[in-house]
């Protein structure tokens, strides 16, 4: 069911899509973010045998992360990585943050706590919200997380002009925010069009009556 649900964002996005990666994470090629929220992870699972390019951000909020792999290992496995978000990991070892020079670790350390909401999981379809509806709601929440992370970064760091990594991050988020705004408008237009189509009386198709099927087996088929 999960893999089927994840097919729907592909229909909405011409340039990108979401796919399962690592340990039940979601790799979003549109926002270029790896989402690994809401779990019991005590560590970040690394890609097996190959590098995972094109993802500057990894979100690990609301887990049980204690430590992250060292910076050299992270950059070897995620060559484009700039930000790892470990907010709401109560057991995270804050003494390790200073070991990262080229990757910004966003955390709750040093009483620098900001408001960040949980990213809800992708729920099963209901009568009120079908598969495409659930996928759209989930994808909107992924977008919302990315936008909130940008606000958090601006709040936590005030030296963007002096730090080359932060300048790269700023350029990345500026680009992503523009894409999210464009995609958001496209998704809203599609949802409104789909809703109008569903509500149109001509689009209502009656359920066919079930017919009784008679099956006759030959002697060869029955094995008698």
C-alpha positions in Angstrom: 0.0 0.0 0.0 2.8 2.4 0.9 4.6 2.0 -2.4 1.3 2.5 -4.2 0.5 5.7 -2.4 3.9 7.1 -3.2 3.2 6.8 -6.9 0.7 9.7 -6.7 3.2 12.5 -6.1 4.9 11.4 -9.3 1.7 12.3 -11.1 1.6 15.7 -9.6 5.3 16.6 -10.2 6.8 16.9 -13.7 10.4 17.4 -12.5 10.6 15.2 -9.4 9.1 12.4 -7.3 9.3 10.8 -3.9 10.8 7.3 -3.4 11.5 5.0 -0.5 15.2 5.1 0.6 17.5 4.1 3.5 15.4 2.7 6.4 11.8 3.7 5.6 12.9 7.3 4.7 11.4 9.3 1.8 13.8 10.8 -0.8 12.1 13.8 -2.4 13.8 14.7 -5.6 11.7 17.8 -6.1 12.8 19.5 -2.8 16.1 17.6 -2.7 15.5 16.5 0.9 15.7 13.1 2.6 12.9 12.8 5.1 13.5 10.3 8.0 11.1 11.7 10.6 9.1 10.1 13.4 10.7 6.8 14.2 12.8 4.9 16.7 16.1 5.4 14.8 19.1 5.7 17.0 21.4 6.3 14.1 21.3 7.4 10.4 21.5 4.4 8.1 24.0 5.0 5.3 23.4 4.0 1.6 24.8 0.6 1.0 27.7 0.4 -1.4 27.0 3.6 -3.3 26.6 7.3 -2.9 23.3 9.2 -2.8 23.7 12.4 -4.7 21.5 15.4 -5.0 20.3 15.7 -1.4 21.6 18.7 0.5 19.2 18.2 3.5 18.4 15.2 5.7 15.6 15.6 8.2 15.8 13.3 11.2 13.3 15.0 13.5 11.4 13.1 16.3 13.7 10.1 16.5 16.1 8.7 19.1 19.4 9.7 17.4 22.3 9.7 19.8 25.2 10.5 17.4 25.7 10.9 13.6 28.4 9.4 11.4 31.5 11.6 11.3 31.5 14.4 8.7 33.9 12.6 6.3 31.7 9.6 6.2 28.5 11.7 5.7 30.1 13.6 2.8 31.4 10.4 1.2 27.9 8.9 1.2 26.0 12.1 0.6 28.3 14.3 -1.5 25.9 17.3 -1.6 24.9 17.3 2.0 24.8 20.7 3.8 22.2 20.3 6.6 21.2 17.5 9.0 18.2 18.3 11.2 18.2 16.3 14.5 15.7 18.4 16.4 13.5 16.6 18.9 16.0 13.8 19.5 16.2 14.0 23.3 19.3 11.8 23.6 21.4 13.5 21.0 25.0 14.0 22.1 25.4 17.8 21.8 29.2 17.6 22.4 29.5 16.2 18.8 28.1 19.3 17.0 31.4 21.1 17.0 33.0 18.2 15.0 31.1 19.3 11.9 32.6 22.1 9.8 31.1 21.8 6.4 27.7 20.3 7.5 25.3 22.3 9.7 23.7 20.2 12.4 20.4 21.7 13.4 19.5 20.5 16.9 17.9 21.4 20.2 21.3 21.8 21.9 22.4 24.7 23.9 18.8 25.7 24.7 18.4 26.8 21.1 14.9 25.2 20.7 12.5 26.3 18.0 9.0 25.3 17.1 8.8 22.4 14.7 5.8 20.2 14.1 5.8 16.5 13.4 5.6 15.5 9.7 2.6 13.2 9.6 2.9 9.8 8.0 1.2 8.8 4.8 -2.2 7.5 5.9 -4.4 4.9 4.2 -7.2 6.2 2.0 -10.6 6.8 3.6 -14.0 7.4 2.2 -13.5 11.2 2.7 -9.9 11.3 1.4 -8.8 8.8 -1.3 -5.3 7.8 -2.3 -4.5 10.9 -4.3 -5.9 13.1 -1.6 -3.8 11.4 1.2 -0.7 11.6 -1.0 -1.3 15.3 -1.7 -1.8 16.1 2.0 1.4 14.2 2.9 3.4 15.9 0.2 2.2 19.3 1.3 3.4 18.5 4.8 6.8 17.6 3.5 6.9 21.0 1.7 5.8 22.7 4.9 8.7 21.0 6.8 11.2 22.3 4.3 9.9 25.8 4.5 9.9 25.7 8.3 13.5 24.4 8.4 14.6 27.4 6.3 13.0 29.8 8.9 14.8 27.8 11.7 18.1 28.1 10.0 17.7 31.9 9.6 16.8 32.1 13.2 19.7 30.0 14.4 22.4 31.5 12.2 23.0 35.2 11.6 26.3 35.1 9.7 25.2 33.9 6.3 27.5 36.4 4.5 30.6 35.2 6.4 30.1 31.4 6.1 30.5 29.7 2.7 28.4 26.7 3.8 25.6 29.0 4.9 25.8 30.9 1.6 25.4 27.6 -0.2 22.5 26.7 2.0 20.8 30.1 1.4 21.1 29.7 -2.3 19.7 26.2 -2.1 16.7 27.2 0.0 16.0 30.2 -2.2 15.7 27.9 -5.1 13.6 25.3 -3.2 11.1 27.9 -1.9 10.5 29.1 -5.5 9.9 25.5 -6.6 7.6 24.7 -3.7 5.5 27.8 -4.4 5.2 26.8 -8.1 4.4 23.2 -7.3 2.0 24.2 -4.5 0.0 26.2 -7.0 0.0 23.4 -9.5 -1.2 20.8 -6.9 -4.0 23.2 -5.6 -5.2 23.7 -9.2 -5.2 19.9 -9.8 -7.0 19.2 -6.6 -9.7 21.8 -7.3 -10.2 20.4 -10.8 -10.4 16.9 -9.5 -12.8 17.9 -6.8 -15.0 19.7 -9.3 -15.0 16.7 -11.5 -15.9 14.3 -8.7 -18.8 16.5 -7.7 -20.2 16.7 -11.2 -23.3 14.6 -11.5 -22.3 13.2 -14.9 -19.1 11.8 -13.3 -21.0 9.5 -10.9 -20.9 5.9 -12.2 -23.4 3.4 -10.6 -21.9 0.3 -9.1 -22.7 -2.7 -11.4 -24.9 -5.5 -10.0 -22.9 -8.6 -9.2 -23.6 -11.5 -11.5 -23.6 -15.1 -10.6 -20.8 -17.0 -12.4 -21.3 -20.7 -13.3 -18.0 -22.7 -13.7 -18.0 -26.1 -15.1 -14.8 -28.2 -14.8 -13.9 -31.0 -17.1 -12.7 -34.4 -15.8 -9.1 -33.4 -16.7 -9.3 -30.2 -14.8 -10.7 -31.8 -11.7 -8.1 -34.5 -11.8 -10.8 -37.2 -11.4 
